[in-house]
Amino acid sequence: MSLLIGGMIIIVLIAIYFYKNYLLDLGDEMNSTELSKFNQSIQNISSKFD
């Protein structure tokens, strides 16, 4: 019984580890997309004043 519980705990810890990495990578992708859109909008505004 204790081996079964220990195995379940290990599986849950591995799943949490991979899920955390997935969320961190997703956050980096969103931030870079937002930054590129922001930079593009700044360039559009600056081109109107040239």
N, C-alpha and C positions, 0 to 999 in steps of 0.2 A: 504494500500500500504506500509506503513512504517513497519507494522508487517511482511510482506513478506520479505522485505529487511533485517530486523533484524534477521529473521529466517535463511535466506541465509548466513548472516555473521556468525551466530553461527555455522552453519553446516560447513562452510569453516574453521573456527578456530578449531573446533574439528578434522577435517580431517588433518589439518596441525600438530596438536599436535600428533596424532597417527603416521603420516608419519615421523615426527622427531624422535620419539621413535624407529620406525622401522629402520631408517637409522643409528641411534646410535648403536643399537644392531648388525646390519650387520657389521658396522665398527669394533666393538669389536671382532666379530667372525673372520673377515679377519685378524686382527692383531694377534690373538692367533694362527691362522693357519700358518701365515708367521713366527712367532717366533718359533713354533715347527719345521718347516722345516729348519729354520736357525740353530737351536740347533742340529738337526739331521745331517746336513752337517758338522758342527764343530766336532761332535763326529766321523763322518766318516774320516775326515781329521786327527784327533788326533790318531785314531786307526792305521793309516798307519805309524805313527812315533814311535809307541811302539815296 
